[in-house]
Amino acid sequence: MPFQDPDPTDPSMLVGVMLPADAEATRDMAYVFAEEFARLGYDRSRLLGLFKTPFYGGAHGAYRQLGETEILSIIDECLNAWGHTKISILDFGFSIEERDSEISDPESKIGNRKSKIEEEESDDE
C-alpha cells in the first residue's frame, strides 16, 4: 500500500467525530476553559481574548454560541475561585522540613540563609 493512501483497517488512524451538544454542555465546556487558564494565571482580559480568538476553536465556539455577557460571567466566576492562587517556587537550599535546622554546608553562601543575614548585618554596621 502506498504511503500517502490511508488504510481503513489501520487501528492507529486518527478519526474525529462531532457530538451533538446543548447550551448546558457548551456552558460547561466554557467553564473548563476559563478554569484551566485562570489556574495558569491568566487575568480577565487575557481570558476574554482567548475566547475571542478563533485559533482556540472550542473556546471561540462557546463564545459565539453563548455571547460575551455569559462568557464574562463565567470568567469572573472562575477568577473568583481560582484567579487569586499564585504558585511560586523558592529554592533556599534546604527542604521545608529542614528550614529550622542548620544547612549541611555552612560555608555555602548560596544555600546558607544565616550567612546572608550575617552579611546584611555586617554591612549595616
WOWOJO-V727275 format. One line per field, one symbol per residue. ss: DSSP state (@ for helix, = for strand, . for the rest). phi: phi as a letter, one per 40 degrees, with the letter a starting at -180 (. if undefined). burial: + if it has 16 or more other C-alpha atoms within 10 Angstrom, else -. A space follows every 50 residues. Layout:
ss=???
phi=???
burial=???
//
This chain:
ss=......................@@@@@@@@@@@@@@@@@....@@@@@@@ @@....@@@@@@@@@@.@@@@@@@@@@@@@@@.............@@@.. ............@@@@@@@@@@@@.
phi=.cccccbcccccccbbbbbcaccccccccccccccccccchccccccccc ccccdcdcccccccccgccccccccccccccbcbcbbbbbbcgacccccc bcccbcccccccccccccccccccc
burial=-------------------------++--++-+++-+++-++++--++-+ ++------+++++--+----++-+++-++--++---------++------ --+-------+++------------
//
